[in-house]
């Protein structure tokens, strides 16, 4: 399963969020063996950017570990509104 989590961040909080998420993802990759990515939409609207965390190849129970990691890293203090999570699974294996 792959997790896609998107949320908004104020431009003023971008540097703080980047530092928190980068450290969090490094720890999650090491402890859980997941491939992590951090992305954002190219545009800014009304002082807000939309960011996305991607976690590929997660195992059962990873969502709970991620939730704890977010709390431990204080990520929510830099976001505006809720974190939205989408879950996708592979349909066919890659060749």
BAZA-615459 format. One line per 2 residues: number of its first residue (from 0); their letters; for each residue x, y, z of C-alpha. Coordinates in pm, whole numbers, plus 50000, padded with zeros to 5 digits. Example, Ala and Ser with C-alpha at 12.3 -4.5 7.8 and 13.67 -1.06 7.14 Angstrom:
! residues 2
0	AS	51230:49550:50780  51367:49894:50714
! end
This chain:
! residues 95
0	XX	50000:50000:50000  50110:50353:49925
2	XX	50000:50651:50135  49953:51000:49993
4	XX	49900:51270:50254  49829:51627:50148
6	XX	49779:51945:50346  49831:52320:50332
8	XX	50104:52530:50486  50145:52906:50521
10	XX	50439:53046:50327  50583:53180:50652
12	XX	50599:52825:50794  50759:52652:50493
14	XX	51116:52636:50629  51004:52501:50967
16	XX	50775:52244:50809  51045:52132:50567
18	XX	51291:52071:50851  51035:51880:51059
20	XX	50911:51660:50773  51260:51588:50636
22	XX	51378:51462:50977  51057:51267:51029
24	XX	51076:51099:50687  51443:51007:50735
26	XX	51353:50834:51060  51052:50657:50908
28	XX	51258:50535:50612  51524:50396:50843
30	XX	51288:50236:51095  51019:50108:50858
32	XX	51199:50064:50526  50954:50280:50332
34	XX	51037:50501:50036  50943:50860:50124
36	XX	50888:51162:49905  50790:51521:49978
38	XX	50621:51729:49709  50432:52053:49672
40	XX	50216:52215:49412  50403:52480:49211
42	XX	50155:52760:49282  50078:52948:49602
44	XX	49721:53065:49661  49632:53327:49919
46	XX	49962:53271:50100  49917:52893:50121
48	XX	50105:52610:49955  49974:52255:49915
50	XX	50225:51987:50015  50215:51610:49981
52	XX	50400:51335:50163  50426:51002:49981
54	XX	50507:50671:50151  50549:50382:49908
56	XX	50542:50016:50002  50404:50054:50352
58	XX	50319:49756:50568  50032:49687:50805
60	XX	50048:49923:51100  50252:50192:50924
62	XX	49968:50445:50938  49974:50433:51319
64	XX	50353:50475:51322  50319:50771:51085
66	XX	50055:50933:51305  50286:50902:51606
68	XX	50582:51038:51406  50377:51341:51299
70	XX	50289:51412:51661  50648:51360:51779
72	XX	50786:51591:51507  50526:51862:51572
74	XX	50430:51873:51205  50072:51982:51274
76	XX	50187:52312:51427  50303:52419:51079
78	XX	49999:52308:50879  49670:52484:50816
80	XX	49365:52261:50831  49360:51884:50825
82	XX	49602:51633:50680  49415:51433:50415
84	XX	49522:51073:50356  49464:50869:50041
86	XX	49560:50501:50020  49641:50326:49691
88	XX	49748:49973:49613  49926:49823:49314
90	XX	49702:49671:49053  49968:49498:48847
92	XX	50334:49436:48924  50596:49643:48748
94	X	50793:49468:48479
! end
